[in-house]
């Protein structure tokens, strides 16, 4: 059963909740898929870091919206994230592993792009 709890940070009441398997799958797909369409606020929310996650993740983990948090300070966002971490530590562990795997894969792809293909001469100028 998915758990949730009522929280309050900086006078803002919200519900933090555990993520379902389907929501986690969607989260992983969004994290690993660089294609994204949306307005300025949604694009910023996708990339604005809040701890080890991004602002958009707080909207998945809670019932908060961009309008709810746009006037909060970073410390308030960090406290919201802490409330969510207390409720769903398994998600945060998984998120850390996915983020590390994505960085490793990105690095491997970048390294492979720098290397000559089979039968191509190695560049005198590059690595």
C-alpha positions in Angstrom: 0.0 0.0 0.0 1.3 3.4 -0.9 1.9 5.6 2.1 1.5 9.4 2.4 1.8 12.0 5.1 0.7 15.6 5.6 3.7 18.0 5.9 4.2 21.7 6.4 7.2 23.7 5.4 7.4 27.5 5.4 3.7 27.7 6.1 2.9 25.6 3.0 0.9 22.4 3.7 1.4 19.5 1.3 1.1 15.8 1.0 4.2 13.7 0.5 3.7 10.2 -0.8 5.6 7.1 -1.9 5.8 6.5 -5.6 4.2 3.6 -7.4 6.2 1.2 -9.6 4.5 2.9 -12.7 5.5 6.4 -11.5 9.1 5.2 -10.9 9.2 3.7 -14.4 8.0 7.0 -15.8 10.5 8.9 -13.7 13.4 6.8 -15.0 12.3 7.3 -18.6 12.1 11.1 -18.1 15.5 11.0 -16.4 17.2 9.1 -19.2 15.3 10.7 -22.2 16.9 14.0 -23.2 13.9 15.0 -25.4 11.6 17.3 -23.6 8.9 19.8 -24.6 7.2 22.3 -22.4 7.0 25.9 -21.3 9.8 27.8 -19.6 8.7 26.8 -16.1 8.5 23.1 -16.9 11.8 23.1 -18.6 13.4 24.9 -15.7 11.8 22.5 -13.2 13.3 19.6 -15.1 16.8 20.8 -14.6 16.8 23.0 -11.5 18.7 20.9 -8.8 17.1 20.4 -5.4 19.5 18.2 -3.5 20.2 15.1 -5.5 17.0 15.5 -7.5 15.4 18.3 -9.6 12.5 20.5 -8.9 10.2 18.5 -11.1 10.7 15.5 -8.9 9.2 17.3 -5.9 6.0 17.7 -8.0 5.9 13.9 -8.5 6.7 13.1 -4.8 4.1 15.6 -3.5 0.9 17.3 -4.5 2.8 20.6 -4.9 2.9 22.6 -8.2 5.3 25.2 -9.5 2.9 27.9 -8.4 3.0 26.6 -4.9 6.8 26.7 -4.6 7.8 29.6 -6.9 8.2 32.0 -3.9 10.0 29.5 -1.6 13.7 29.7 -0.8 16.1 26.9 -1.6 16.3 25.9 2.0 12.5 25.4 2.0 12.8 23.2 -1.1 15.5 21.1 0.7 13.2 20.7 3.7 10.4 19.4 1.4 12.8 17.0 -0.1 13.8 15.8 3.4 10.2 15.2 4.3 9.8 13.1 1.1 13.1 11.2 1.8 11.8 10.2 5.3 8.6 8.8 3.7 10.2 7.0 0.7 13.9 6.2 1.3 13.8 3.4 -1.2 13.0 5.8 -4.1 15.9 8.0 -3.1 18.3 5.0 -3.1 17.1 4.0 -6.5 17.2 7.5 -7.8 20.9 7.8 -6.8 21.7 4.6 -8.6 19.9 5.7 -11.8 21.6 9.0 -11.8 25.0 7.4 -11.4 24.2 4.9 -14.2 23.1 7.7 -16.5 26.3 9.7 -15.8 28.4 6.6 -16.5 26.6 5.8 -19.7 26.8 9.5 -20.9 30.6 9.4 -20.2 31.0 6.1 -22.1 29.1 7.5 -25.1 31.2 10.7 -25.1 34.4 8.6 -24.9 33.2 6.4 -27.7 32.4 9.4 -29.9 35.9 10.6 -29.5 37.5 7.3 -30.5 38.1 6.5 -34.2 35.9 3.8 -35.6 37.2 0.4 -36.9 39.7 1.0 -39.7 39.9 4.8 -39.2 43.2 6.3 -38.5 43.8 7.8 -35.1 44.0 11.6 -35.1 47.3 13.2 -34.5 45.5 16.2 -32.8 43.0 14.4 -30.6 43.1 11.8 -27.8 
